[in-house]
Amino acid sequence: MTDDFLVLGGGGFVGRELVNHFRCPGTNTTGSGGFIRCDATVAGDVKSVIERLRPRFVINCVGLADVDRAEAEPQLAAGLNETAVKNIASVARDLHFKLVQISTDYVFDGSKGNYTENDATGPVNTYGMTKLAGEAAASQVRDSLIVRISTPYGEERGRRRRQFFSYVVDVLKESGEVKAVADQFVTSTYLPDLAGALDRLCHRGCSGIYHVTSRDRMSRYEFARLVAETSGLDVRLITMASTGGMRWKARRPRDSSLSVAKSLSEGVAYTPARDAVAWLLSKSRVQNAGGSGT
Ligand SMILES: NC(=O)c1ccc[n+]([C@@H]2O[C@H](COP(=O)([O-])OP(=O)(O)OC[C@H]3O[C@@H](n4cnc5c(N)ncnc54)[C@H](OP(=O)(O)O)[C@@H]3O)[C@@H](O)[C@H]2O)c1
């Protein structure tokens, strides 16, 4: 274990990858599974955990990432995506650690795509608005680092909700049809790339906003086809859906793909989506052969 890093929300999908990479402590809401209990919406909780551990870097992965739930429960979204960041920011001003805030491509309206860090934001849903408010809170802290990611994928590591990658594999294995949206575009973050990027950006002393996604802009439909082609499963089972036909509560940005030119200039490396998918498939095959399942 290193004393340098602490991952708040380390028990979540993104957080687990970072706890694993940095071999550092992480928090969740219950204190189960080797994590430290911390309710980030309670200022005293945040202060006592950080005061005890005194990390140099605090990566905040706490958040409500379910976009439709955020639309239905705006107060919960504001608590996790904004108030929690304000609490961490206020402790950072006293204890002088570097705050790394994980944010999202959904701060953009999606009208143009290939957004740079200098482009104007304009969220179209509650999730994006509350995450943008979280960015504003983090940016009040000297030298804070705000990293925008998108539709992350990687190893499950005990995740409760199934990620899209695993859903596609599981449905195709059962010869089921996968309907995937073809008119919404993102640059998905491969989680090992995020871990490597944070390591590099933190140790180079970078601050401000960075996009850490991918060089491959794709729709869900294209991603599902890539998974099918790479795994040798039946590509014909992937069919096109449109955003207009989805029963979503929240609006989605049409093209929230992000430019990674700035992070590339700091030496951050990106795995081509084809290679990332192939690696994850080989990993899940090894796990299946070992009887532990995907
Ligand atoms: N997933 C995406 O598609 C996506 C896309 C772009 C950006 N992001 C951002 O990435 C970050 C992590 O997302 P994720 O997908 O890893 O979410 P996740 O799997 O839902 O994990 C969220 C983590 O926050 C913890 N948490 C929840 N309520 C808390 C509270 N009141 N106090 C302290 N911790 C609390 C959870 O603890 P428990 O484990 O106890 O529930 C969990 O460890 C979020 O900021 C999200 O906005 C995610």
The ligand as a Gaussian input file, in Angstrom:
#p B3LYP/6-31G(d) Opt

LIG

0 1
 N      -19.797000       5.245000     -15.175000
 C      -19.842000       6.131000     -16.130000
 O      -20.444000       5.914000     -17.191000
 C      -19.122000       7.456000     -15.976000
 C      -18.908000       8.272000     -17.116000
 C      -18.239000       9.487000     -16.976000
 C      -17.811000       9.898000     -15.704000
 N      -18.052000       9.098000     -14.629000
 C      -17.653000       9.585000     -13.301000
 O      -16.778000       8.669000     -12.701000
 C      -16.973000       8.658000     -11.282000
 C      -17.128000       7.227000     -10.788000
 O      -18.238000       6.616000     -11.434000
 P      -18.540000       5.050000     -11.259000
 O      -19.145000       4.571000     -12.526000
 O      -17.337000       4.378000     -10.711000
 O      -19.693000       5.094000     -10.157000
 P      -20.114000       3.925000      -9.150000
 O      -19.693000       2.596000      -9.629000
 O      -21.568000       4.156000      -8.865000
 O      -19.260000       4.259000      -7.819000
 C      -19.527000       5.361000      -7.014000
 C      -18.719000       5.278000      -5.717000
 O      -19.135000       6.387000      -4.897000
 C      -19.482000       5.865000      -3.605000
 N      -20.523000       6.676000      -2.997000
 C      -21.844000       6.725000      -3.281000
 N      -22.471000       7.577000      -2.452000
 C      -21.501000       8.060000      -1.621000
 C      -21.497000       8.974000      -0.562000
 N      -22.594000       9.596000      -0.123000
 N      -20.313000       9.231000       0.049000
 C      -19.188000       8.620000      -0.332000
 N      -19.129000       7.741000      -1.329000
 C      -20.274000       7.483000      -1.966000
 C      -19.987000       4.456000      -3.857000
 O      -19.925000       3.736000      -2.633000
 P      -20.645000       2.300000      -2.513000
 O      -19.721000       1.377000      -3.234000
 O      -20.727000       2.046000      -1.043000
 O      -21.991000       2.452000      -3.172000
 C      -18.967000       4.004000      -4.907000
 O      -17.781000       3.606000      -4.257000
 C      -18.202000       9.548000     -11.013000
 O      -17.769000      10.808000     -10.599000
 C      -18.870000       9.656000     -12.365000
 O      -19.550000      10.876000     -12.517000
 C      -18.660000       7.880000     -14.727000

